[in-house]
Amino acid sequence: MADMSASPQKWPAGILPLVAILRGIRPEEVLEVAAALHEAGIGAIEVPLNSPAALESVARLAAHFGDRCLCGAGTVLRPADVDAVHAVGGRLIVTPNTVPAVIERAVALGLTVMPGFATATEAFAALGAGANMLKLFPAASYGPAHLKALREVLPAVAVFAVGGVGAANLAPWRQAGCAGLGVGGDLYRAGHAAGEVHRRALALVAAWRAAQ
């Protein structure tokens, strides 16, 4: 079982650095899909806040999988959103952009925060606000060479590639210094059955391990 007692600003021991992004999922299906992901070896799950009844889904995840998985929300845009996720038991905050006030609020609450960035300026602003992991987004628009160049100036911080990265194209990202991935459509799209998610998750885990 994963060590969920780890410092909130460190990736929990025993969990692969793969975040499943369940955009569009509904509360009534989130537990079955989460079980499929967990069984396949993925232990970090985010529900974007622009999904239907997203906070209810996060609450269900936290109640049923919070001792085994790092559960929380994505598309977190405001400090008030951080408070709302924290109130329902979410422990992971993922943003699409760099907003220091959001990062600072998540850090103050002891949550794991993964802010989105695209440039060196945004990366250092996020680190200055207290983040110690980053999300390159949208990764496919910039490519592995962009990450490799950024690694030359960034400190020892984990960078996750998110947006257009999945089982079929993750190897170049690993070679460029990517520490983890956030995967949406390659794992789950609204309406996907749990069995389909499980199949896709197994393929992603296998590809990640092979790339190491």
SVG drawing of the C-alpha trace seen along z (x, -y; Angstrom):
<svg xmlns="http://www.w3.org/2000/svg" viewBox="-25 -35 47 39">
<polyline fill="none" stroke="black" stroke-width="0.4" points="0.0,0.0 1.2,-3.5 2.6,-5.6 0.0,-8.4 1.6,-9.9 4.4,-11.5 5.0,-15.2 2.3,-17.0 4.9,-18.7 6.6,-15.3 5.1,-12.7 3.8,-9.8 6.0,-6.8 4.7,-3.8 2.6,-5.7 3.6,-5.9 4.0,-9.5 1.0,-9.2 -2.1,-11.3 -5.4,-10.2 -7.4,-13.2 -11.2,-12.4 -12.6,-15.3 -16.3,-15.1 -16.8,-12.3 -20.0,-12.2 -20.2,-11.3 -22.2,-8.2 -19.5,-6.6 -16.3,-8.0 -15.8,-5.2 -16.0,-2.4 -13.6,-4.2 -11.2,-5.0 -11.2,-1.3 -10.3,-0.3 -7.4,-2.9 -6.2,-1.7 -6.3,1.9 -4.1,1.1 -1.5,-0.6 -2.5,-4.3 -2.8,-5.9 -3.3,-9.7 -6.6,-10.9 -7.8,-14.5 -11.3,-15.6 -11.3,-18.9 -13.5,-21.4 -15.3,-22.0 -16.7,-18.5 -20.3,-17.9 -20.7,-18.1 -16.9,-17.9 -16.7,-18.5 -19.1,-15.7 -16.9,-13.4 -13.8,-14.6 -15.6,-14.0 -16.5,-10.4 -12.9,-9.7 -11.5,-11.1 -13.9,-9.0 -13.3,-5.7 -9.8,-5.9 -8.1,-8.6 -6.0,-6.1 -4.7,-4.5 -4.7,-7.2 -3.8,-10.9 -7.1,-12.4 -8.1,-15.9 -9.0,-18.4 -7.7,-20.0 -8.5,-23.2 -8.2,-24.9 -8.2,-28.7 -8.8,-30.6 -7.9,-30.3 -11.5,-29.8 -11.5,-26.7 -8.6,-25.4 -10.6,-25.9 -13.6,-24.1 -11.5,-21.1 -9.8,-20.9 -13.2,-21.1 -14.4,-17.8 -11.2,-16.0 -9.2,-16.5 -5.4,-16.6 -4.2,-17.2 -4.5,-20.6 -3.6,-20.9 -3.8,-24.1 -3.6,-24.9 -1.7,-28.2 0.6,-29.9 -1.3,-31.9 0.8,-32.5 -2.2,-33.0 -3.6,-29.6 -0.2,-27.9 0.3,-29.7 -3.2,-28.8 -2.6,-25.1 0.7,-25.1 -0.7,-26.8 -3.4,-24.0 -0.8,-21.3 -2.0,-20.1 0.1,-18.7 0.0,-21.4 1.0,-21.0 0.8,-24.3 0.7,-24.6 3.4,-26.5 4.8,-27.0 7.8,-29.3 10.8,-29.7 9.3,-32.9 6.1,-31.0 8.1,-28.1 10.2,-30.3 7.1,-32.3 5.4,-29.0 8.5,-27.8 8.7,-31.2 5.1,-30.8 6.0,-27.5 5.5,-24.8 8.1,-22.0 6.6,-20.2 5.4,-21.6 3.1,-20.8 4.2,-21.6 1.0,-22.4 0.0,-21.9 3.0,-19.7 2.4,-18.6 2.4,-22.2 6.0,-22.6 7.6,-19.2 10.3,-17.3 13.0,-19.6 11.4,-22.5 11.4,-20.6 15.0,-19.5 16.0,-23.2 14.1,-24.2 15.8,-21.5 19.1,-23.3 18.0,-26.2 15.4,-24.7 16.4,-23.4 15.8,-19.8 12.1,-20.0 9.7,-17.3 8.1,-18.3 5.0,-16.5 4.1,-16.6 0.4,-17.1 -1.6,-17.6 -1.2,-15.3 1.1,-12.8 0.2,-9.2 1.4,-5.6 2.3,-5.9 4.6,-8.9 5.9,-9.1 9.5,-7.7 10.9,-11.0 9.5,-12.9 11.2,-10.5 14.5,-11.1 14.0,-14.9 13.8,-14.7 10.0,-14.4 9.3,-13.1 5.7,-12.1 2.6,-12.5 -0.9,-13.7 -3.1,-11.8 -6.7,-12.6 -8.2,-11.5 -5.8,-8.6 -7.2,-7.2 -10.8,-8.5 -13.3,-10.3 -16.8,-11.1 -18.9,-7.9 -16.0,-5.4 -16.8,-2.3 -14.6,-1.2 -13.3,1.8 -12.1,-0.4 -10.4,-2.7 -8.7,0.3 -7.4,1.5 -6.0,-1.9 -4.5,-2.3 -2.7,1.0 -1.2,-0.1 0.0,-3.4 1.6,-1.8 3.4,0.8 4.7,-1.9 5.9,-4.1 7.8,-1.2 9.3,-0.2 10.5,-3.8 12.4,-3.7"/>
</svg>
